[in-house]
Amino acid sequence: MLDYKARLVDNVLAQALAGLPAVMVTGLRACGKTTTARRHVAQVVRLDRPAEAFAFQADPDAALAQASEPVLFDEWQQAPGVLGAVKRALDDDAFAPGRFVLTGSALPANDETGWLGTGRVVDVRMDPLGRREIEGRVGGRLFLDRVLRGSLAEFAAPESTTLTAYVDWALQGGFPEAALAVAPTHRRWWAAGYVERLITHDVRELTGARDADALRRYLTALAVNTAGVVQNKTLYEVADIAAATARAYDQLLRNLFVLDVVPAWRSNRLARLIDTPKRFLTDASLVAALLDLTVASVFADGDLLGRILETFVMAQLRPETVASDHRPRLYHLRDKDARHEIDIVVEYGADKVAGIEVKAAAAPGPSDFRHLRWLRDRLGDRFIRGVLLHTGPVPVQVDERIIAAPISTIWL
């Protein structure tokens, strides 16, 4: 049995359950939701096991009355009636904290239960393991918090890391079983099996029959374009599917947390910005499985190298948006002439903005900072800091409110 790796979301769950009655933990299948959630409850009900689900399918209110709180309902969508029973229990006592935790690998559909828990259940997203969690550094200060307030000294690298190591970590991914228990020689097999099950089983379970070949083509198109700003038409033409089918697949994959769609950032101080979102597959190991990638094949394609590296960085930052008290939001920015773009724009409330760029270079040159300088000069005092993340070993103050720092500083 694997030793438990503390997760950033552990503290979020503990705080939520200390003052709120119910929490719904959502995220990719096999990202560790059950393992983490069960550490915060007195009883676990696995609704994907028929013997445990039977009572909650037959009479959820009576079964719920016998449960020991706080109780975890794992894979609640296997017995959707549980949500109604939870609602009624909360209606009777809405203010008692720490009663229910629900986990699921898909967002609930509006017509599935008739009730989504609005005003009763707090949603907490959980992602695959980040390097901070794998290396046991969850107690460190979050990178996104340091961007907001930190000095240069707080952007040091915890260790010297090579570009090869970053790419290897990206392709390894953050699924706990694959990252911690599967030998490196077999991780590609594990990821390929995950994708196959996603296409042939998970999607059918959620929505009914689907054209597996068409969905595979669409997923592959997304993998090729991960971390890219690409028009919808390009994706559905490459996948050879209808526009309506592509839209349905997009929503489906978002509901399964496989696809992360990062919106374009807008500001009344900047004109001619595009509104096309940037798409990421949530974990780079899925990209590797769909495209049959190795470290060598990534290095052979400069465009792919940049996409994999940015997908990896986004996978490290996404969990921090849930764990940070500042509730930062992630966007991207590009103008219509493609003269300026920022890989990741971080918005802290309404009046603070940071820019993050990701480069494969170990020693970025002066031109690599031009987009961050442009954003700083346009936003003035609203611009808090620009950070260019690179593959070198040391942080450097490059200009006013602009620094270069190693990618590994994220998990310092």
DADA-V141581 format. One record per pair of residues at least 6 apart in sequence whose ideal C-beta (glycine too) atoms are under 8 Angstrom apart, sorted by the first residue. I is the first residue (numbers start at 0). J is the second residue. D is the distance in Angstrom with one decimal. If there is no record, write none. Layout:
i:I j:J d:D
i:I j:J d:D
//
This chain:
i:1 j:175 d:7.0
i:1 j:176 d:7.9
i:1 j:179 d:5.5
i:1 j:180 d:5.7
i:3 j:34 d:6.8
i:3 j:38 d:7.3
i:4 j:128 d:6.5
i:4 j:132 d:5.3
i:4 j:133 d:6.6
i:4 j:135 d:7.1
i:4 j:175 d:7.0
i:4 j:179 d:7.1
i:5 j:132 d:6.8
i:5 j:135 d:7.1
i:5 j:137 d:4.7
i:6 j:31 d:6.7
i:6 j:35 d:5.2
i:6 j:125 d:7.3
i:6 j:128 d:7.6
i:6 j:132 d:5.6
i:6 j:137 d:6.8
i:6 j:318 d:7.9
i:7 j:129 d:7.4
i:7 j:131 d:7.1
i:7 j:132 d:6.6
i:7 j:137 d:5.7
i:7 j:141 d:7.9
i:7 j:318 d:4.9
i:7 j:319 d:6.8
i:7 j:321 d:7.0
i:7 j:322 d:4.1
i:8 j:24 d:7.5
i:8 j:35 d:6.3
i:8 j:123 d:6.2
i:8 j:125 d:5.0
i:8 j:318 d:6.9
i:8 j:321 d:6.2
i:8 j:322 d:6.7
i:9 j:35 d:6.3
i:9 j:38 d:7.2
i:9 j:39 d:7.8
i:9 j:137 d:7.4
i:10 j:137 d:8.0
i:10 j:322 d:6.7
i:11 j:123 d:5.7
i:11 j:321 d:5.9
i:11 j:322 d:5.8
i:12 j:22 d:6.3
i:12 j:24 d:7.2
i:12 j:35 d:7.2
i:12 j:36 d:7.0
i:12 j:39 d:5.1
i:12 j:100 d:7.4
i:12 j:123 d:6.4
i:13 j:39 d:6.5
i:15 j:22 d:5.0
i:15 j:121 d:5.5
i:15 j:123 d:6.5
i:16 j:22 d:6.2
i:16 j:39 d:6.0
i:16 j:69 d:6.3
i:16 j:96 d:6.4
i:16 j:97 d:4.1
i:16 j:100 d:7.3
i:17 j:96 d:6.0
i:17 j:97 d:6.6
i:18 j:96 d:5.2
i:19 j:96 d:5.8
i:19 j:97 d:7.8
i:19 j:121 d:5.4
i:20 j:89 d:5.6
i:20 j:92 d:7.7
i:20 j:93 d:6.6
i:20 j:94 d:7.1
i:20 j:95 d:5.9
i:20 j:96 d:5.9
i:20 j:97 d:7.2
i:20 j:98 d:4.7
i:20 j:99 d:6.7
i:20 j:119 d:7.1
i:21 j:85 d:6.3
i:21 j:89 d:6.4
i:21 j:98 d:6.0
i:21 j:99 d:4.1
i:21 j:100 d:7.3
i:21 j:101 d:7.1
i:21 j:116 d:7.0
i:21 j:119 d:6.1
i:21 j:120 d:4.5
i:21 j:121 d:7.1
i:22 j:99 d:7.4
i:22 j:100 d:5.2
i:22 j:101 d:7.4
i:22 j:120 d:6.8
i:22 j:121 d:5.2
i:22 j:122 d:7.8
i:22 j:123 d:5.6
i:23 j:75 d:7.9
i:23 j:100 d:7.8
i:23 j:101 d:4.6
i:23 j:102 d:7.5
i:23 j:103 d:7.1
i:23 j:116 d:6.5
i:23 j:120 d:4.9
i:23 j:121 d:7.1
i:23 j:122 d:5.2
i:23 j:123 d:7.0
i:24 j:32 d:5.1
i:24 j:35 d:7.5
i:24 j:36 d:5.4
i:24 j:100 d:6.5
i:24 j:101 d:7.1
i:24 j:102 d:4.6
i:24 j:103 d:7.8
i:24 j:123 d:5.1
i:24 j:124 d:7.9
i:24 j:125 d:5.5
i:25 j:32 d:7.6
i:25 j:102 d:7.4
i:25 j:103 d:5.6
i:25 j:104 d:7.5
i:25 j:105 d:7.7
i:25 j:106 d:6.4
i:25 j:122 d:6.4
i:25 j:123 d:7.5
i:25 j:124 d:5.7
i:25 j:125 d:7.1
i:25 j:256 d:6.9
i:26 j:32 d:5.6
i:26 j:104 d:7.1
i:26 j:124 d:5.7
i:26 j:125 d:3.9
i:26 j:126 d:5.9
i:26 j:256 d:5.3
i:27 j:104 d:6.7
i:27 j:126 d:7.1
i:27 j:127 d:6.3
i:27 j:174 d:7.8
i:27 j:255 d:7.3
i:27 j:256 d:4.5
i:27 j:257 d:6.7
i:27 j:281 d:6.0
i:27 j:282 d:7.1
i:28 j:104 d:3.9
i:28 j:197 d:7.6
i:28 j:201 d:6.4
i:28 j:255 d:7.5
i:29 j:174 d:5.3
i:29 j:175 d:7.5
i:29 j:176 d:6.4
i:29 j:193 d:6.9
i:30 j:125 d:5.8
i:30 j:126 d:6.1
i:30 j:127 d:4.6
i:30 j:128 d:7.8
i:30 j:173 d:7.4
i:30 j:174 d:6.4
i:30 j:175 d:7.3
i:30 j:256 d:7.9
i:31 j:125 d:6.8
i:31 j:127 d:7.4
i:31 j:128 d:6.9
i:31 j:175 d:4.8
i:32 j:73 d:7.8
i:32 j:102 d:4.4
i:32 j:104 d:7.5
i:32 j:125 d:5.3
i:33 j:43 d:7.7
i:33 j:45 d:7.9
i:33 j:71 d:7.7
i:33 j:73 d:5.1
i:33 j:102 d:6.0
i:34 j:175 d:7.1
i:35 j:125 d:6.8
i:36 j:71 d:5.2
i:36 j:73 d:7.3
i:36 j:100 d:5.1
i:36 j:102 d:5.3
i:37 j:43 d:5.0
i:37 j:71 d:5.8
i:37 j:73 d:7.9
i:39 j:69 d:6.8
i:39 j:71 d:7.8
i:39 j:100 d:6.4
i:40 j:69 d:4.5
i:40 j:70 d:6.0
i:40 j:71 d:4.3
i:40 j:100 d:5.6
i:41 j:67 d:4.5
i:41 j:68 d:6.4
i:41 j:69 d:5.8
i:41 j:70 d:6.8
i:42 j:66 d:5.7
i:42 j:67 d:4.3
i:42 j:68 d:7.6
i:42 j:69 d:7.9
i:42 j:70 d:4.6
i:42 j:71 d:6.9
i:43 j:70 d:7.6
i:43 j:71 d:4.7
i:43 j:73 d:6.3
i:44 j:51 d:5.5
i:44 j:52 d:7.9
i:44 j:55 d:6.8
i:44 j:66 d:7.0
i:44 j:70 d:6.4
i:44 j:71 d:6.7
i:44 j:72 d:5.3
i:44 j:73 d:6.7
i:45 j:51 d:5.0
i:45 j:52 d:7.8
i:45 j:73 d:5.0
i:45 j:74 d:7.0
i:46 j:52 d:4.5
i:46 j:55 d:6.5
i:46 j:72 d:5.9
i:46 j:73 d:6.2
i:46 j:74 d:5.1
i:46 j:75 d:6.0
i:46 j:76 d:8.0
i:46 j:77 d:4.2
i:46 j:78 d:4.6
i:46 j:81 d:6.8
i:47 j:73 d:6.9
i:47 j:74 d:4.2
i:47 j:77 d:5.0
i:52 j:77 d:5.8
i:52 j:78 d:4.8
i:54 j:61 d:7.5
i:54 j:62 d:3.9
i:55 j:62 d:4.7
i:55 j:63 d:7.4
i:55 j:72 d:7.7
i:55 j:78 d:4.7
i:55 j:80 d:6.8
i:55 j:81 d:5.3
i:55 j:84 d:7.4
i:56 j:78 d:5.0
i:56 j:80 d:6.5
i:59 j:78 d:7.1
i:59 j:80 d:4.5
i:59 j:81 d:5.3
i:59 j:83 d:6.6
i:59 j:84 d:3.7
i:60 j:84 d:4.9
i:60 j:87 d:6.4
i:60 j:88 d:7.9
i:62 j:84 d:7.6
i:63 j:70 d:7.8
i:63 j:81 d:7.5
i:63 j:84 d:4.5
i:63 j:85 d:7.1
i:63 j:88 d:6.0
i:68 j:97 d:7.3
i:68 j:98 d:4.9
i:68 j:99 d:7.2
i:69 j:97 d:4.8
i:69 j:98 d:5.7
i:69 j:99 d:6.5
i:69 j:100 d:6.2
i:70 j:98 d:7.5
i:70 j:99 d:6.0
i:70 j:100 d:7.3
i:71 j:99 d:7.9
i:71 j:100 d:4.5
i:71 j:101 d:7.6
i:71 j:102 d:6.8
i:72 j:78 d:7.9
i:72 j:81 d:5.2
i:72 j:85 d:7.7
i:72 j:99 d:6.9
i:72 j:100 d:7.3
i:72 j:101 d:4.8
i:72 j:102 d:7.3
i:73 j:102 d:5.1
i:74 j:102 d:6.7
i:74 j:103 d:6.1
i:74 j:104 d:7.0
i:75 j:81 d:5.3
i:75 j:82 d:6.5
i:75 j:101 d:4.5
i:75 j:102 d:7.0
i:75 j:103 d:5.3
i:76 j:103 d:5.2
i:76 j:105 d:6.3
i:76 j:107 d:6.7
i:76 j:111 d:7.3
i:79 j:107 d:7.7
i:79 j:111 d:5.6
i:79 j:112 d:4.8
i:80 j:112 d:7.9
i:81 j:101 d:7.5
i:82 j:101 d:7.5
i:82 j:107 d:7.6
i:82 j:112 d:4.7
i:82 j:114 d:5.9
i:82 j:116 d:6.8
i:83 j:112 d:6.6
i:83 j:113 d:7.7
i:83 j:114 d:6.4
i:85 j:99 d:5.4
i:85 j:101 d:7.3
i:85 j:116 d:7.6
i:85 j:119 d:7.7
i:85 j:120 d:7.5
i:86 j:114 d:5.4
i:86 j:116 d:7.1
i:86 j:119 d:6.4
i:88 j:98 d:7.2
i:88 j:99 d:7.7
i:89 j:98 d:7.4
i:89 j:99 d:7.9
i:89 j:119 d:4.9
i:92 j:98 d:8.0
i:93 j:119 d:7.2
i:99 j:120 d:7.8
i:101 j:120 d:7.0
i:104 j:201 d:7.3
i:104 j:255 d:6.8
i:104 j:256 d:7.3
i:105 j:201 d:7.9
i:105 j:205 d:5.4
i:105 j:254 d:5.3
i:105 j:255 d:5.4
i:105 j:256 d:7.8
i:106 j:253 d:7.8
i:106 j:254 d:4.3
i:107 j:115 d:6.0
i:108 j:254 d:7.9
i:109 j:115 d:7.1
i:123 j:321 d:6.5
i:124 j:256 d:7.6
i:124 j:321 d:5.6
i:125 j:318 d:7.6
i:125 j:321 d:7.7
i:126 j:173 d:7.1
i:126 j:256 d:7.9
i:126 j:281 d:6.8
i:126 j:314 d:6.9
i:126 j:317 d:5.2
i:126 j:318 d:4.8
i:127 j:172 d:6.4
i:127 j:173 d:3.0
i:127 j:174 d:5.3
i:127 j:175 d:7.4
i:127 j:178 d:7.8
i:127 j:281 d:7.3
i:127 j:282 d:5.1
i:127 j:314 d:6.9
i:128 j:173 d:3.9
i:128 j:174 d:7.4
i:128 j:175 d:5.7
i:128 j:178 d:5.7
i:128 j:179 d:7.8
i:129 j:173 d:6.1
i:129 j:314 d:6.5
i:129 j:315 d:4.7
i:129 j:318 d:5.6
i:129 j:409 d:7.9
i:129 j:410 d:6.8
i:130 j:168 d:6.3
i:130 j:315 d:6.2
i:130 j:407 d:7.5
i:130 j:409 d:7.2
i:130 j:410 d:4.6
i:131 j:137 d:6.1
i:131 j:139 d:6.8
i:131 j:315 d:7.1
i:131 j:409 d:7.1
i:131 j:410 d:3.6
i:132 j:173 d:7.9
i:132 j:318 d:7.9
i:133 j:173 d:7.5
i:133 j:178 d:6.3
i:133 j:179 d:7.5
i:134 j:157 d:7.7
i:134 j:410 d:6.2
i:136 j:157 d:7.3
i:136 j:410 d:5.2
i:136 j:411 d:7.3
i:139 j:410 d:7.1
i:139 j:411 d:5.8
i:140 j:149 d:7.5
i:140 j:153 d:7.0
i:140 j:411 d:7.6
i:141 j:319 d:4.9
i:141 j:322 d:6.2
i:141 j:323 d:5.3
i:142 j:315 d:7.5
i:142 j:316 d:7.0
i:142 j:319 d:6.2
i:142 j:408 d:6.8
i:142 j:409 d:4.4
i:142 j:410 d:7.5
i:142 j:411 d:7.4
i:143 j:316 d:6.5
i:143 j:319 d:4.7
i:143 j:320 d:7.0
i:143 j:323 d:5.4
i:143 j:325 d:7.2
i:143 j:327 d:4.9
i:143 j:345 d:6.3
i:144 j:319 d:7.9
i:144 j:323 d:5.7
i:144 j:324 d:7.9
i:144 j:325 d:6.4
i:145 j:153 d:4.8
i:145 j:154 d:6.7
i:145 j:411 d:7.9
i:146 j:345 d:6.4
i:146 j:353 d:4.9
i:146 j:355 d:7.5
i:146 j:383 d:7.1
i:146 j:384 d:5.5
i:146 j:386 d:6.0
i:147 j:325 d:6.2
i:147 j:327 d:7.7
i:147 j:347 d:5.7
i:147 j:351 d:6.9
i:147 j:353 d:7.0
i:147 j:383 d:6.0
i:147 j:384 d:7.6
i:151 j:394 d:5.7
i:151 j:395 d:8.0
i:151 j:396 d:5.2
i:151 j:402 d:6.0
i:152 j:394 d:8.0
i:153 j:411 d:7.3
i:154 j:386 d:7.3
i:154 j:394 d:4.1
i:154 j:402 d:6.1
i:154 j:404 d:3.9
i:154 j:405 d:7.9
i:154 j:408 d:4.7
i:154 j:411 d:7.5
i:155 j:393 d:7.4
i:155 j:394 d:5.8
i:155 j:404 d:8.0
i:155 j:405 d:7.8
i:155 j:408 d:6.4
i:155 j:411 d:6.4
i:156 j:392 d:5.7
i:156 j:393 d:7.0
i:156 j:394 d:7.6
i:156 j:404 d:7.8
i:156 j:405 d:3.9
i:156 j:407 d:4.7
i:156 j:408 d:5.6
i:156 j:411 d:7.3
i:157 j:407 d:5.9
i:157 j:408 d:7.5
i:157 j:410 d:6.6
i:157 j:411 d:5.0
i:158 j:407 d:6.4
i:159 j:392 d:5.0
i:160 j:390 d:7.2
i:160 j:392 d:7.7
i:160 j:405 d:6.7
i:160 j:406 d:7.2
i:160 j:407 d:4.7
i:161 j:390 d:7.1
i:162 j:359 d:6.1
i:162 j:361 d:7.0
i:162 j:390 d:4.4
i:163 j:294 d:6.2
i:163 j:298 d:7.9
i:165 j:308 d:6.3
i:165 j:311 d:6.6
i:165 j:390 d:6.2
i:165 j:406 d:6.0
i:166 j:294 d:5.1
i:166 j:297 d:5.3
i:166 j:298 d:7.1
i:166 j:304 d:7.1
i:166 j:307 d:6.3
i:166 j:308 d:7.2
i:167 j:294 d:5.5
i:168 j:311 d:6.7
i:169 j:283 d:4.1
i:169 j:284 d:7.9
i:169 j:287 d:8.0
i:169 j:307 d:5.1
i:169 j:308 d:6.8
i:169 j:310 d:6.7
i:169 j:311 d:3.7
i:169 j:314 d:7.9
i:170 j:186 d:7.8
i:170 j:283 d:6.2
i:170 j:284 d:6.1
i:170 j:287 d:4.4
i:170 j:292 d:6.1
i:170 j:293 d:7.4
i:170 j:294 d:6.6
i:170 j:297 d:7.2
i:170 j:307 d:7.4
i:171 j:177 d:7.2
i:171 j:178 d:5.7
i:171 j:183 d:7.4
i:171 j:186 d:6.0
i:171 j:284 d:6.5
i:172 j:178 d:6.3
i:172 j:186 d:7.6
i:172 j:190 d:6.6
i:172 j:282 d:4.7
i:172 j:283 d:6.0
i:172 j:284 d:2.6
i:172 j:285 d:7.3
i:172 j:287 d:7.5
i:173 j:282 d:5.7
i:173 j:284 d:7.6
i:173 j:314 d:6.2
i:174 j:189 d:7.7
i:174 j:190 d:7.8
i:174 j:193 d:7.1
i:174 j:282 d:6.7
i:174 j:284 d:6.7
i:176 j:189 d:7.1
i:177 j:186 d:5.2
i:177 j:189 d:4.6
i:177 j:190 d:6.4
i:177 j:193 d:7.9
i:177 j:284 d:6.7
i:178 j:186 d:8.0
i:181 j:189 d:5.0
i:186 j:284 d:7.2
i:187 j:287 d:6.9
i:187 j:288 d:6.8
i:187 j:291 d:7.8
i:190 j:284 d:4.6
i:190 j:285 d:6.6
i:190 j:287 d:6.2
i:190 j:288 d:3.8
i:191 j:288 d:4.7
i:193 j:285 d:7.3
i:193 j:288 d:6.9
i:194 j:218 d:7.3
i:194 j:285 d:6.2
i:194 j:288 d:4.7
i:194 j:289 d:6.1
i:197 j:255 d:7.3
i:197 j:257 d:6.8
i:198 j:211 d:5.2
i:198 j:214 d:5.4
i:198 j:215 d:5.5
i:198 j:218 d:7.1
i:199 j:211 d:5.4
i:201 j:255 d:6.6
i:202 j:209 d:5.2
i:202 j:211 d:8.0
i:202 j:214 d:6.4
i:202 j:251 d:6.5
i:202 j:255 d:7.4
i:203 j:209 d:6.0
i:205 j:251 d:7.2
i:205 j:254 d:7.4
i:205 j:255 d:7.0
i:206 j:251 d:6.3
i:213 j:238 d:6.9
i:213 j:239 d:7.7
i:213 j:240 d:5.1
i:213 j:244 d:6.7
i:213 j:248 d:8.0
i:214 j:248 d:6.1
i:215 j:289 d:8.0
i:216 j:237 d:7.8
i:216 j:238 d:4.2
i:216 j:239 d:6.3
i:216 j:240 d:6.9
i:217 j:234 d:7.0
i:217 j:235 d:7.5
i:217 j:238 d:4.2
i:217 j:240 d:6.1
i:217 j:244 d:7.9
i:217 j:245 d:6.4
i:217 j:248 d:4.9
i:218 j:252 d:7.3
i:218 j:257 d:7.8
i:218 j:280 d:8.0
i:218 j:289 d:5.8
i:219 j:238 d:7.5
i:219 j:289 d:5.0
i:219 j:290 d:7.1
i:220 j:234 d:5.0
i:220 j:237 d:4.5
i:220 j:238 d:4.6
i:221 j:234 d:7.0
i:221 j:252 d:7.5
i:221 j:258 d:6.4
i:221 j:278 d:6.0
i:221 j:280 d:6.0
i:222 j:280 d:5.8
i:222 j:285 d:7.0
i:222 j:286 d:4.5
i:222 j:289 d:4.1
i:222 j:290 d:5.4
i:223 j:237 d:7.7
i:223 j:290 d:6.8
i:224 j:233 d:7.8
i:224 j:234 d:7.0
i:224 j:278 d:6.5
i:224 j:306 d:7.7
i:225 j:278 d:6.8
i:225 j:279 d:5.4
i:225 j:280 d:4.9
i:225 j:283 d:7.6
i:225 j:286 d:5.3
i:225 j:306 d:5.3
i:225 j:307 d:7.7
i:225 j:310 d:5.0
i:226 j:277 d:6.7
i:226 j:278 d:7.9
i:226 j:279 d:5.7
i:226 j:305 d:7.4
i:226 j:306 d:4.4
i:226 j:307 d:8.0
i:226 j:309 d:4.0
i:226 j:310 d:5.0
i:226 j:313 d:7.1
i:226 j:342 d:7.8
i:227 j:277 d:6.6
i:227 j:278 d:6.7
i:227 j:306 d:6.6
i:228 j:263 d:8.0
i:228 j:273 d:7.1
i:228 j:275 d:5.2
i:228 j:276 d:7.5
i:228 j:277 d:5.1
i:228 j:331 d:7.0
i:228 j:333 d:5.9
i:229 j:275 d:7.7
i:229 j:278 d:6.9
i:230 j:275 d:6.7
i:231 j:242 d:7.0
i:231 j:245 d:6.3
i:231 j:246 d:7.5
i:231 j:249 d:7.9
i:232 j:242 d:7.3
i:234 j:245 d:6.0
i:235 j:241 d:6.8
i:235 j:242 d:5.4
i:235 j:244 d:7.1
i:235 j:245 d:3.7
i:238 j:245 d:6.8
i:240 j:248 d:7.5
i:249 j:258 d:6.7
i:249 j:260 d:7.5
i:252 j:258 d:3.8
i:253 j:259 d:7.7
i:253 j:260 d:6.2
i:256 j:281 d:6.0
i:257 j:280 d:6.6
i:257 j:281 d:5.9
i:257 j:285 d:6.9
i:258 j:278 d:6.3
i:258 j:279 d:7.5
i:258 j:280 d:6.5
i:258 j:281 d:7.0
i:259 j:278 d:7.3
i:259 j:279 d:4.5
i:259 j:280 d:7.6
i:259 j:281 d:5.2
i:259 j:313 d:7.2
i:259 j:317 d:7.0
i:260 j:276 d:4.8
i:260 j:277 d:7.6
i:260 j:278 d:5.6
i:260 j:279 d:7.9
i:261 j:276 d:6.0
i:261 j:277 d:4.5
i:261 j:278 d:7.5
i:261 j:279 d:6.6
i:261 j:313 d:7.6
i:261 j:329 d:5.9
i:261 j:330 d:6.3
i:261 j:331 d:5.4
i:261 j:343 d:7.8
i:262 j:276 d:5.2
i:262 j:330 d:5.6
i:262 j:331 d:7.8
i:263 j:272 d:6.6
i:263 j:273 d:5.8
i:263 j:274 d:4.9
i:263 j:275 d:6.1
i:263 j:276 d:6.0
i:263 j:277 d:7.5
i:263 j:330 d:6.5
i:263 j:331 d:6.2
i:263 j:332 d:6.8
i:263 j:333 d:7.1
i:264 j:272 d:7.4
i:264 j:330 d:3.6
i:264 j:331 d:6.7
i:264 j:332 d:4.7
i:264 j:341 d:7.9
i:264 j:344 d:4.3
i:264 j:346 d:7.0
i:264 j:352 d:8.0
i:265 j:272 d:5.9
i:265 j:274 d:7.1
i:266 j:272 d:7.5
i:266 j:352 d:8.0
i:266 j:378 d:7.2
i:268 j:377 d:5.8
i:268 j:378 d:6.0
i:268 j:381 d:7.7
i:269 j:332 d:8.0
i:269 j:334 d:7.5
i:269 j:377 d:5.7
i:269 j:378 d:8.0
i:271 j:334 d:5.2
i:271 j:335 d:4.6
i:271 j:336 d:6.9
i:272 j:332 d:6.5
i:272 j:333 d:7.0
i:272 j:334 d:5.5
i:272 j:335 d:7.1
i:273 j:333 d:5.2
i:273 j:334 d:6.9
i:273 j:335 d:5.5
i:275 j:333 d:7.8
i:276 j:331 d:7.7
i:277 j:331 d:4.4
i:279 j:309 d:7.9
i:279 j:310 d:5.4
i:279 j:313 d:5.4
i:280 j:286 d:5.2
i:280 j:289 d:7.9
i:280 j:310 d:6.6
i:281 j:314 d:6.9
i:281 j:317 d:7.7
i:282 j:314 d:6.1
i:283 j:307 d:5.6
i:283 j:310 d:4.6
i:283 j:311 d:5.3
i:283 j:314 d:6.7
i:286 j:292 d:6.8
i:286 j:306 d:7.8
i:286 j:307 d:6.7
i:286 j:310 d:6.5
i:287 j:293 d:8.0
i:292 j:303 d:7.7
i:292 j:307 d:7.6
i:296 j:303 d:7.8
i:297 j:303 d:5.6
i:297 j:304 d:5.4
i:297 j:307 d:5.5
i:298 j:304 d:6.3
i:301 j:359 d:7.9
i:304 j:359 d:5.5
i:305 j:357 d:7.5
i:305 j:359 d:6.0
i:308 j:357 d:5.7
i:308 j:359 d:5.6
i:308 j:406 d:7.7
i:309 j:342 d:5.9
i:309 j:357 d:4.7
i:311 j:406 d:8.0
i:312 j:343 d:7.6
i:312 j:355 d:7.8
i:312 j:357 d:5.0
i:312 j:388 d:6.2
i:312 j:406 d:6.3
i:312 j:409 d:7.2
i:313 j:329 d:7.5
i:313 j:343 d:7.0
i:315 j:409 d:4.7
i:315 j:410 d:6.8
i:316 j:329 d:6.5
i:316 j:343 d:7.0
i:316 j:355 d:7.9
i:316 j:409 d:7.1
i:317 j:329 d:7.3
i:319 j:327 d:7.5
i:320 j:326 d:7.3
i:320 j:327 d:5.4
i:320 j:328 d:6.9
i:320 j:329 d:6.2
i:325 j:347 d:5.3
i:325 j:348 d:7.7
i:326 j:347 d:7.9
i:326 j:348 d:7.9
i:327 j:345 d:5.0
i:327 j:346 d:6.7
i:327 j:347 d:5.4
i:328 j:345 d:7.3
i:328 j:346 d:4.7
i:329 j:343 d:5.9
i:329 j:344 d:7.3
i:329 j:345 d:6.2
i:329 j:346 d:8.0
i:330 j:343 d:7.4
i:330 j:344 d:4.3
i:330 j:345 d:7.8
i:330 j:346 d:6.4
i:331 j:340 d:7.5
i:331 j:341 d:6.7
i:331 j:342 d:6.4
i:331 j:343 d:6.3
i:331 j:344 d:6.3
i:332 j:339 d:7.5
i:332 j:340 d:6.1
i:332 j:341 d:4.2
i:332 j:344 d:5.0
i:332 j:354 d:7.6
i:332 j:374 d:7.2
i:333 j:339 d:7.2
i:333 j:340 d:4.0
i:333 j:341 d:7.8
i:334 j:340 d:7.3
i:339 j:370 d:5.3
i:339 j:373 d:5.2
i:339 j:374 d:7.5
i:340 j:370 d:6.1
i:341 j:354 d:4.5
i:341 j:355 d:7.4
i:341 j:356 d:6.6
i:341 j:370 d:5.6
i:341 j:371 d:7.1
i:341 j:374 d:5.9
i:342 j:355 d:6.1
i:342 j:356 d:5.1
i:342 j:357 d:5.2
i:343 j:354 d:7.4
i:343 j:355 d:4.1
i:343 j:356 d:7.8
i:343 j:357 d:7.6
i:344 j:352 d:6.4
i:344 j:353 d:7.4
i:344 j:354 d:5.8
i:344 j:355 d:7.7
i:344 j:374 d:7.9
i:345 j:352 d:6.9
i:345 j:353 d:4.3
i:345 j:354 d:7.5
i:345 j:355 d:6.5
i:346 j:352 d:5.6
i:347 j:353 d:7.4
i:347 j:383 d:7.2
i:350 j:381 d:5.9
i:351 j:381 d:6.6
i:351 j:383 d:5.0
i:352 j:374 d:7.8
i:352 j:378 d:6.0
i:352 j:381 d:5.5
i:352 j:382 d:5.7
i:352 j:383 d:6.5
i:353 j:382 d:7.4
i:353 j:383 d:4.9
i:353 j:384 d:5.0
i:353 j:385 d:6.8
i:353 j:386 d:7.0
i:354 j:370 d:7.4
i:354 j:371 d:5.1
i:354 j:374 d:5.0
i:354 j:375 d:7.7
i:354 j:382 d:7.4
i:354 j:384 d:7.9
i:354 j:385 d:4.5
i:354 j:386 d:7.4
i:355 j:385 d:7.6
i:355 j:386 d:5.1
i:355 j:387 d:7.8
i:355 j:388 d:6.5
i:356 j:367 d:7.2
i:356 j:368 d:7.9
i:356 j:370 d:6.6
i:356 j:371 d:6.2
i:356 j:385 d:7.5
i:356 j:386 d:7.5
i:356 j:387 d:4.6
i:356 j:388 d:6.9
i:357 j:387 d:7.9
i:357 j:388 d:5.0
i:357 j:406 d:7.4
i:358 j:367 d:5.8
i:358 j:387 d:6.2
i:358 j:388 d:7.0
i:358 j:389 d:5.0
i:358 j:390 d:7.6
i:359 j:389 d:7.9
i:359 j:390 d:6.0
i:360 j:367 d:7.0
i:360 j:389 d:5.6
i:360 j:390 d:6.7
i:360 j:391 d:7.6
i:361 j:389 d:6.3
i:361 j:390 d:4.9
i:361 j:391 d:3.9
i:361 j:392 d:7.8
i:362 j:389 d:7.5
i:362 j:391 d:5.7
i:363 j:387 d:5.7
i:363 j:389 d:5.2
i:363 j:391 d:7.9
i:363 j:403 d:5.7
i:367 j:387 d:6.2
i:368 j:385 d:7.4
i:368 j:387 d:6.1
i:368 j:397 d:5.7
i:368 j:398 d:6.7
i:368 j:401 d:6.0
i:368 j:403 d:7.7
i:371 j:385 d:3.4
i:371 j:387 d:6.6
i:371 j:401 d:5.2
i:372 j:385 d:7.6
i:372 j:398 d:6.4
i:372 j:401 d:6.6
i:374 j:382 d:6.2
i:374 j:385 d:6.8
i:375 j:382 d:4.5
i:375 j:385 d:6.0
i:375 j:399 d:7.5
i:375 j:400 d:5.9
i:375 j:401 d:6.6
i:382 j:400 d:6.4
i:383 j:400 d:7.1
i:384 j:400 d:5.2
i:384 j:401 d:7.3
i:384 j:402 d:7.1
i:385 j:400 d:6.3
i:385 j:401 d:4.2
i:385 j:402 d:7.3
i:386 j:401 d:7.8
i:386 j:402 d:5.7
i:386 j:403 d:7.7
i:386 j:404 d:5.7
i:387 j:397 d:7.4
i:387 j:401 d:7.5
i:387 j:402 d:7.4
i:387 j:403 d:4.7
i:387 j:404 d:7.4
i:388 j:404 d:6.1
i:388 j:405 d:7.2
i:388 j:406 d:4.7
i:388 j:408 d:7.6
i:388 j:409 d:7.5
i:389 j:403 d:5.7
i:389 j:404 d:7.4
i:389 j:405 d:6.5
i:389 j:406 d:6.9
i:390 j:405 d:7.2
i:390 j:406 d:6.3
i:391 j:403 d:7.7
i:391 j:405 d:6.1
i:392 j:405 d:6.1
i:393 j:405 d:7.1
i:394 j:402 d:5.9
i:394 j:403 d:6.6
i:394 j:404 d:4.2
i:394 j:405 d:6.9
i:394 j:408 d:6.7
i:395 j:402 d:6.6
i:395 j:403 d:4.7
i:395 j:404 d:7.9
i:396 j:402 d:5.5
i:397 j:403 d:5.5
//
